[in-house]
Amino acid sequence: MSDLEENVPVIKKFVENDAGDGTRREDQYLTGRKLVIALLSVLSCMFLVGLDQTIVTTILTQVGNKFDAFSKIGWLVSGFMVPIAVFAANWGQASIIFGRKYTMLVGIVLFEAGSLLCALATGMNMLIGGRVLAGFGAGCIQTLVFIVSSEMTPINLRPFVFASFGLVMAVSLVSGPIIGGAFASSVSWRWCFYVNLPIGGLAGLMFSLTFNPPPPKIELRSKFKLIDYTGTLLIAAGVVLFLVGVTFTSTGQYPWDSAAVISMVVLGSLFFISFFVWSFKFSHHPLIPFDLVKVLPLTAAGFCMFFMFMTFMGSLLYQSVYYQNIKGRDALHSGLSTLTIVIPMIMGSVGGGIAIGRTRHIKPFLVSASAIVLVGSGLLTLVEVDSSLGQLIGYNIPFSMGCGLLLQGCLSSSQVVAPKIDGGIIMASSFMLFMRSIGAALASILCDIIYHSSFNTKLQPALNALTDKSLIDELSAFDFASLSSNTGSLATLSPKALLVVRKVMMNSIRNVYYFVCGTAALALIFGVFTSNRRVPSKDEVVTKKERDAQDRAALELANKSDNALEASDLSSRISTTERDSGSVTTTKELNTEKA
């Protein structure tokens, strides 16, 4: 070993790999006022995306009636959610190729354009088209928010940042029905989309002014060669065919055993399998690299996130149904009632982020949260038609707090086990958001199927058990088929008849909660297999100054060494060395320590 090689600094700290685009991770970090403004801007964008997922639930009937297209209202939700799920994995790769800043800004522009198209819609098809366009932008924003936050801050601070994300997500999802109901009843349903324009525009401007990392050092001509076009086509076809096929069943258009549903589900599954074969065996620039999936603790965290979001979205959607259809509250007051979900979730999310950041332990909180969510899911099955507010709050507290804490655990766990490959953190974040998006989209469809099939199954036995002739005559004349698209006709029933129907609805919702219990149990199982690693402390994370010294020494060696291969090998070794703790030292000193 030469004297020069002996004096090259070797970092004995936690080192995250760079993005693979010629830039260094440490050059992306922000501090002080710029960090605060940049985080507030991406949090604002995330709030709008979460808001748009649920804000339309209160205007579906009004919009369907206005455009005489009530049969298409389901696509106002699916048209937004499907693009998010389909392209969740693509945005991470795009951010490496074109830069995180510009990819994020493209997402904001697409989301704003889609929102404007929805606000100005003159027909249902135009409105659905706007929702699809907004969904493309929302998928980009949702993925890039986590990637950019990981770029802005060192890993020891991320649990606190993720805590703020959990808070914003919970508030936005539950605020959607409240804000949508207020706009629909006081101003116009179009303001559900106009509201995105000033907030999103200001957030995009603030982000562009404060987040100015070095641009990717990739030639423009080479950038388009790095896109996995085949992988994008395969995953898009797989996700769209599968979700649309299942949606046909949930909306009652086709039964499960119909040729349309079977063919779309089978073809979607085949395209999905083909995507993974292509990515793992043939693609040179895969959307989901095999190096990522083979890290079993990371894969476990991804599936834990997948089942956690299925659990959370299923519960959230059908608690809203419970308050509107069984408690008889309007959209606005139904949204207010779901504060029993959002407040405990905020407490769990913020408290979990602080606890993980302070103790640096992840897995104990993650597994405990999974168990709490499972217990809370079981408590939800105890809800009855006449449950009091106190009972509903009590049932929701463990469930919602557990979901908030589990979200933090999954995200933090994925960060500490991200593979040591170029763009490892970015690809890990994309993978986690992909699993989250698929879980949320699938949950809304499957829970809808469970609810409606349960209602149809339980209705006739309930009617057969009646003995009051007047009640039998009233319910026999009632059009139950209309309830699948509009529950407003419930107001025409007498109190006794309404109670019979609500009991059937409650039993159907309980079946959804049983399904949620199953997904919560699966989240717990996968949570057990996540990593035992702790979040590195501030002193254990490499600093920009230390990386500068490392790179200068490597460059000096490359310039002076007669053996280019030796220089390249040493530069690679010192740039990827990872230790649990320590400080900057030299190769010579490290060898002395080993001796």
Secondary structure, DSSP 8 states (H G I E B T S, - for coil): --HHHHTSEEE-SB-----SSS--GGGG---HHHHHHHHHHHHHHHHHHHHHHHGGGGTHHHHHHHTT-GGGTHHHHHHHHHHHHHTHHHHHHHHHHH-HHHHHHHHHHHHHHHHHHHHT-SSHHHHHHHHHHHHHHHHHHHHHHHHHHHHHS-GGGHHHHHHHHHHHHHHHHHHHHHHHHHHHHHS-TTHHHHTHHHHHHHHHHHHHHH---------HHHHGGGS-HHHHHHHHHHHHHHHHHHHHHHTTSS-TTSHHHHHHHHHHHHHHHHHHHIIIII-SS-SS-HHHHT-HHHHHHHHHHHHHHHHHHHHHHHHHHIIIIIS---HHHHHHHTHHHHHHHHHHHHHHHHHHHHH---HHHHHHHHHHHHHHHHHHTT--TT--HHHHHHHHHHHHHHHHHHHHHHHHHHHHT--SSTTHHHHHHHHHHHHHHHHHHHHHHHHHHHHHHHHHHHHHHHHHT---HHHHHHHHTS-GGGGGT-GGGGGGS-HHHHHHHHHHHHHHHHHHHHHHHHHHHHHHHHHHTS-------GGGB--HHHHHHHHHHHHHHHHH-S-HHHHHHHHHHHHH---SS--EEEHHHHHHHH-
